[in-house]
């Protein structure tokens, strides 16, 4: 098949393009800009467009299908040409469903934890040499791409994102997968530009639950009230398996979990991660991995990229990078680090970077999110607020929203970096939470802090 990607440079899109090329498809693509690491990875495989921009002349009747990325706009010239030629146009999740409709589809959903849980499942499968197809939202050790597709594998493991599918398909991605086995880790309001009320957001998870195939399996976090309500009230004829945080202890900065064979040390920590592990265990068991095999494999799991990722460590200092940006993730991540390093000074730095986090009406959701940090810093760019065409956000608004008088706030990247590199980090844990880079912070140089 000849497949053309409109907006090939996206994190998910370029991985799908590579996966399809490896499967034998002929791939072309366009984009108006492509950043690293997508650029180098596409170039290595001969898939990088010769020049950036949109070229309707690339769209011909020889193309069997077009895959449309979320980054493209509804009036994209290549999209308009594809419609004119009546070509088959897929959103990213639609095409993944087409690739997996004859497989057992395992879909991991939730406002937080879905990347980690998907990563845990893939780590366990890889450890035991069980080949599965997959799509995950982070680069994993031992996996060349974030998407892998075959004709022969029995299972397809999909991270089920609730964001919209494409500019012309406004359904949440995870509504399109029709899972045989699914999981919901938690529900905390997010993507307010798409789901303007909490009730509207929760409704998407009800639709997801009801999209399971008859007799399918739903694994769910019973400690999350909204998840419990959504799953247990569903009348879809499915099997329901609840999970909760397993028993654990922390000894000298290492978390030990109780197993049938006694206590076992883990590379990961934090109650959310342990909840995620309990959910992943149920999923793996439904995929044929027994309890003993699961624990053997999960003991070596170090975490997904940018999810409580340890980026520097000395005898007295440890530095973590985390993708956390929504209020529930920020609170859970900060709590996890403080619980793990109770005798150290925890400095938590949060960048408000997303549309939701920079929205004046949404800011109040962050109240208490940084309370467990000994020192709390928030960075945001007024320029980013302008670009997103949002109301101006003041430092006082942020201080009031977090309800923390000693909150330190920066809007200038250089001032933030100067502050960071002038701290004494003896007996400290530094936590950098952002889906951006604090206006250009070089994470490689963080080693110099310790």
N, C-alpha and C positions, 0 to 999 in steps of 0.2 A: 504493500500500500504506500501511496505518496501522501504524507501528512505535512501540513503547513501550520506552524505555530505563530499566532499573532500575540506578541509580547513574550517572546521565547526566553527573555533574560531573568524572569522571576525565579525565586528560590525553588518553588515546586515545579514550575513550567520547564526549566532547563533540565531538571532531573528526570522528568517524564520524557523529554526529547531524547536524552541520552539512553534511557531505558528502552525506548522504542527502536532507536538505532541499533542497540545491542540485540534486539529481537529480530532485526532484519528489515525494518521499515526504512523507506526513503524519507529523510527529514529535511525540511527547509524552515526558515523562520525569519521574523523581523522584530525589531524593537527600536524605540527612539533613544534609549540609553541602557547600557548594561554595566553593572558594577561587578567587582570581585566578590566572591570567587567564581561567580557564574561565567564571567568573561573568559577567564583562563580555561575553565573546564570545557566550555563550548568550543573554544579555539583548538584545544588539544584533540578534539574529535572531529574537527572540520565543520562544525555547526555554527560558528560565529558568523553573523551576517557581514558581508563585505563592507557595508556602510550602514550607519544608523538612520532610521526614519521608516516611513510607511510607503510601500511601493505597490499600488494596485496592479501593476503589470505582472507582478509575481503570481497573482491569483489567476489560474487558468483552469480550463475544464479537465486538465490532466490530474488535478489534485483530487484525491479520493475523500479527504476530510480535512476540515480546519479545526484546530483547537484554540479557543479564545481565552486569553488570560484576563484576570481581573484588572490588571494595570491598563488595559486598552479602554478606550471610550466607545460609547454607542455609535458615534459618527466616524469611527476609524475608517479611512479610505479602503483598506484591505478588506475589512468586514463588509462594507457596503458592496464591494465588488463580488465578494463571496455570495452575498445574498442575491445579487443580480444574476449570478450564474447558477443559482439554486443549488449551491454545494451544501453538503452535510456539515453543519457547524455544531461542535460539541463544546460544552464547558469542560474544565479539567475533571471534576468529579463524574460527569456523565461518561466521559471516555474511560475512566477507571472502572466504572460499573460495567461498561461493554467488555472490558478486558477480563472481568472477573465474574460474569453472570453465571458461568458454569462451575464456579468454585464455591467453597464454603467461605463466606465473607465474615470477617471478624472486624467490627468497627468500634473504636475507642473514642467516646465522646465525653464532654465535660468542660466547664469554664476554665478549669485548671487541672494540671496533672496528665493530660492526655498524651503529650509528647513523651513524658517520662514513662508512663505505663506501656505505651507502644514500644518504646525503646527496651524496657525490661523484657517484654514478651519476645522481641526479636533476639535479644542477648541470650535468653534461655534456649530458644530454638537453635540459634547458631552454635551454642556451647554443646548441644547434643546432636549436632549435624542433621537437624531436621530442616529441609529446604522449604521455604514458604515465599510467596510473592508478598510485596509490602509497599506501603507508602508511609513515611514518617517525616515529621517536621523538623528534624535535627540530624546533623551528620553524626554517625555512630562509629566508634572504633571497630574495625574489622569489616565495615561495610563500605564499598566504593561509592555507592550512590544512595540517595534517599528514596528512590523508587526502583523496584525490581519486578519485572514481569516475565512470565514464562507461559507456555501452553500446558505443561505437565504438572505443576505443583497443585496440591489439593487445596491449600488454604491461601487466602489473601487477607493480610492484616493491614487495616487502614486507620490512620489517625483521622477522626471524624470532626472536622472543623465546622462550627456553626455559622461562620461568615458566609456571605453571598457567593454564588457559584461563578457568575460572570456578569458583564455589563448588560447582557440581554436575558439573563436567567437569574432572577432575584430570589431564588430559593436557597436556603442554607445548604451548604455542601453535603452535610451528613444526612439530609433528607433523601438523597439520590442513591445511596448505596444498598438499601434493602438488606440489612444484615441478617445472617443466620445466628450469629453470636454477637452480643454487644455489651458495652459497659458505659455507665455514667459515673464519673468520679465526683462531681460537685457542680452546683449551680450558683453562680454569683454574677449579678448583672454586669454586662460588658457590651461593647459595640453599640453605644447609645445613639450613634448616628444612623443606625439601621433599625434597632429595636428601641423605640423611644420610651417604653415603659417596662418596668420589671416584669409585669404580667405577660406582656407580649414576648419578652425574652424567654420566660419559663415555658410558654406555650410551644416554643420550637423544640424543646426536649420531650414534650408530650407527643408531638408529631413524630419525632425520632423513635420514641418507644413504640408507637403504634405502627411504625414502618417495618418492624421486624417481621420476618416470615412466620407463618403459622407454626406453632410448636418450637419457635426459636428460643434462645437463651438470653436473658438479660441479667448481667452482674451489676450490682449497684451498691454505692456507699450509703449504708443505713444511718451513718452518723450525720449526714447532711439532710436536714429536714425537708428541703425542697425536692431533693432527689428521691427521698423516701416517699414523699407525697405523690410525685409524678409517676413513679414506677408502680407503687402499690395500688394506685387508683386506676391504672390502665386495665381496660377490659380485653385487650388483645390476648388471644390464647397463646401465651408464652410461659416458659419456666423462669422463675425469678430466684436469684441467688444473692443474698445480702453479704456484705463484708464490712469489717470495721478495723480499727487500729489494733494490731497485735501487741502482746505484752513485750516490753523491752526494758533494758537498763543501759545507763551510760557510765562507762568506767574509763577514766583518763582520756576523755575525748573520743572514745570508740563506742559505737552503739552495738549492743548485743541483743539479739532477738531470740525468744523462746521457740524451740522446735521440738518435735517428738523425740529427737536424739540429743536434746540438751541445748544449752545456749550457744549461739553462733554469731561471731563478729561480722559486721557489715562494713562495706566501704562507704555507704551512704548514711544519711542521718536526717532527723526531722520527722515530726508526726505525719506530715503530709506524704513524705516519701514512704513511710512505713504503711500508711493507708494505700498508697499506690501499689506497693509491693503485694499487699493482701489481695487487691483487685487483680493484679497481673497473675497471681498464683491461681485464682479461680479460672481465669481465661486459659492459662497453660494446661490446667487439668482437663478442661473441656476440649483441648487440642491434643490430648493423649500423653501429656507429661505428668508423671506421678509426683506426689509431694516431696519425696526424697530427692528425686531428680531436680525438682525446682529449686530446693534449698541449696543443693550442690552448685548449681549454676549461678544463682542470684548472689551468692557470697562474693563473686568476682565482679559484680556490676558496679562501675564507678560513677554512673550518672550519664545523662544526656548532655550534649554540648550546650553551654550557656544556662544549664539548669543546676544551680548550686555547684558550679564548676570551680574546683580549686585551681587557681592560676599562679599562686606563689605561696611558699611556706618556709619558715625558719623555725628555730627552737621556740621563739617567743611570739611569733606572728604568723597569722594565716590570712590569705586573701581569697575571697570568693567572688565570682561573677555570676549574675543570675538575670534571666530574661524578665523577671517579675515586673509588672507595671500596673495591673489591676489591683484594687484595694485588698481583696482577699489573698492574692498571691503575695503582695508586699508584706502583709501581716504574718502570713504563715512562714515565709522565708526568714523574716527578721526573728520571729519566735524560735525557729529551728536553730539558727546560729547562736542565739543567746542561751538556749537550753543546752546546746552542745558544748559551749565555751562559757559556762556560768561564772568562772573565776577570772575571765578576761574582760577588758573593755571592748565593747562592740560598737564600732562606728559604722552606721548604716547610711549609705548614700543612694538616693533615689532620683532618677531623672524622670520628670513628667514629660512624656514625649508623644503619646498617642492622642488621637482626637478626643477620646473619652476623658483621659486624664487631664487634658487642658481645658475642658469644658467647665465654665464657672458653676453651672447647676450641679454637675456631677462631683465636684471637688469634695463636698461634704461626706461622700462615701469613704473618704480616706481617714476619717476621725479614728484615732487610736492605732492606726496601722503601723506606726513606727515607735509605739510606746515602749516596747521591750529593748530597744537600742539604748545604750548609755549615752551616745552622741548621735544625733539625727541631722542629716543634711538633705536638702531638696535642691535640685538644679532644674531650671527650665529656661527655655529660650523665648523671649517675647517675640522674636522674629518668627519662630515656629507657630506661635499663636496667630500672627498676622497671615502667614501662608495658609493656614487652615481656615482663615476667615472667621475666627472665633472672637467673642468679646474679650477685651483686654483683661488679663488676670494680674492682680497686684500681689506683692509679697504679703501684705496683711491678710488678704483673702486666703492665701495658702496657709499662713500661720493659724488663722481661725479655723480653717477646714480640718487641719491635723490636730487641732486643739492641744498644741504643745508649745508652751511659751519659749522654751530654749531652742526651738527649731532654727537651724542655720540655713539661710536661703541664698543661692547664687543664681544670677542670670547671665554672668559673663564667664565664658569658658576658661579664659586665662586666670581669672581670680579663683575659680574653683580648683584648677590644677595647682596653682600656687599654694592654696590652703592645704590640699592633699599632700603635696610633697614637702610641707613644712611641719607635718605632724610627727610626734614620737610614737611609734607603733609597738614599743616594747609591751609584752603581755596583752596583745590586742588581736581582735578579729575584725578585718575590714570587709564590708559587704557592699559590692557595687551592683545596684539593681537598675537595669535599663534595657529597653529594646532599641536604644540608639547608642551613642558613644560620647555623651556629655559635651557635644560641640567639638569633638576631635581628640578626645583622650586616647593616647596610644597605650592600649592594654599591655603591650609587650614591655613597656617601660615600668610597669607596676612593680616588677621585681626590685627596682631601685629603691622602693619605699622601705624594704626590709633588709 
